[in-house]
Amino acid sequence: MSVSDPIADTLTIIRNGVHVRKETVEFPASKLLERILAIFKSDAYIEDFRLLKDEKQGRIKVYLKYENNKPAIMGIKRVSRPGLRVYADNSRIPRILNGLGTAVLSTSKGVISDRDARKLKVGGEVLCAIW
């Protein structure tokens, strides 16, 4: 099965895992997904993630986070997609829930959160949003 949008597939796996209250979810690894998950971890949306080696590209295991039996992830959405790319310059970077959520951007400085993009005054492609 070929995957045309691995970011959307990953976000759907995480969304479905949170919905059924799984402790962990797994999906194929990539450097881009590792960087997105590092942002999720730094903003306390997930407990942790591990790269599992196998004979192919490897797998990422994500440990989902729950507080008082409520998930830390209330919503997760793919913004820019292969059929409709969404770009934002530094003055138009979206604020998710007035700053309570996080947008992930692919910029010339790498894959960073919306807060870091505002500090660095760079724009880029808005990959996804989490709240």
N, C-alpha and C positions, 0 to 999 in steps of 0.2 A: 504494500500500500504506500503510495507516495503521499508526502505531506506537503501541501502548498503553503500553509501558514503555521509553522511550529509554535509561534507565540500564542496564537488564538487557541490552538490545541492544548497548550500548557495551562493557560488561564482557565479553560473549560474543565480540565482535569482537577485543578485546585478548587474551582467553584463547586463542582460535583462532590469532591471529597469533603469540603466544609459542610455541604448540604446534608450529607448522610453521616456526619460526625466521625469521619475516619481520623485516626491518629497520624497516618502517613499516606503519601501518594508518591508514585513513581512515574517517570517519563524519560524519553531519550534526552541525552545531555547535549549541550552546545555552550560555547563561551558566552553568547548573548543571553541565554537563559540563566546562566550562572550569575551574570552581572545584574540582571533584573531581580533575581532572588536575593542577592546581596543587599539590594535597596530595600526589598520587602523585610528582610531580617533587621536591617539597621533602623527601620521605622516601626519595628515590633509587630508586624503582621503575621510572621511565622516564627516558630521557635528556632529552627535550624534547618540546614540542608546539607546533604553529603553527596559527593561524587562517587559513584560505584563503578569500578572498572569492569569491563567485560571484553570479549574478543572483538566487538564492533566499536561503536562510538562511545559507549559508556551510558550509564543511567544516572539520573539525579533522584535522590530520595528526599522528600520535603516533609518535615515534621510540623504539622499544623498546630496552631496555638488557640487555646480556649481559656477564657477567664470567667470564673463563676458559671461554668457550663454554657457560656455564650461564646461564639467564635469571634476571634479578633478581626476577621475579614467579614465585613458586612456586605460588601459588593466589590466586584472586580470586572473590568470591562476593557476590551480591545478598542482603541480609538482609531489609530491609523491601520489600514488593512491593505492587502495587495491591490484591491480594486479601487480604493480611494485613499490615497496618502494624505495625512493631515500634518502640516508644518506650522510652526509658530515661531515668530521672531521673539527676541527677548522681552519686548513690551507686551506681548500677547500670549504669554505662557498661561495656560488655564489654571485656575485655582479650584481644586476639588473640595467641595463642601466648605468653602471659605477658608481653606488652609488646613482643615482637619484630615483630609485625604491626601494622597500623593499621586502625582502624575510622573511617569517615567519617560524621559526623552533620550533620543539618540542624537548626540551633538558632535561637533568637531572635537570636543574634549572627552568624548567617550559616552557611555550610557550612564546618565545621571538623573537624580530626582529633580523635580521642579524647583525646589528651594535652592539647590546647588546651582541650577541653571540661572536663576535670578541673581545669585551672588556673583557668578562668573560673567553675567551679562551676555549669555549666548542663547541662541534659539536652536531649533532642530525639529526632527520628526517626533511627534507625540505618540509613543508606542502604546501605552496603556494607562489606566487609572485604577486606583484601589482606594477603598475607604472602609 
